[in-house]
Amino acid sequence: MVGREDSPASTTGGRAPYVVGAYILAGILLVAPFIALMWVSSYAKDSPRLWGFPFFYWYQLLWVLVTAVCTAVAYVLVHRVDRPREPLTDRNAR
């Protein structure tokens, strides 16, 4: 275990800096649809219409698709970071 004390993971509480960034980005992707849909005054209007549907309805339906994409991207980010890693072995110990 020589040199393990200087690794990036030991200076950030056991996680490398890119791991924390991936979690922050995943969190932003999951919170963005919530904030967008909670800000009702931004889309509480009738026009523009799309195929006869008022803006209020098709905007919310559009966010269903956007939310699905954001959730999928957040899942992939977290899954890549949390996937099992190869254990470190000392090959000279044999």
Secondary structure, DSSP 4 states (H G I P E B T S, - for coil): -TTGGGSHHHHTTTS-HHHHHHHHHHHHHHHHHHHHHH-GGGT-S--S-BTTB-HHHHHHHHHHHHHHHHHHHHHHHHHHHHS--PPP--GGG-
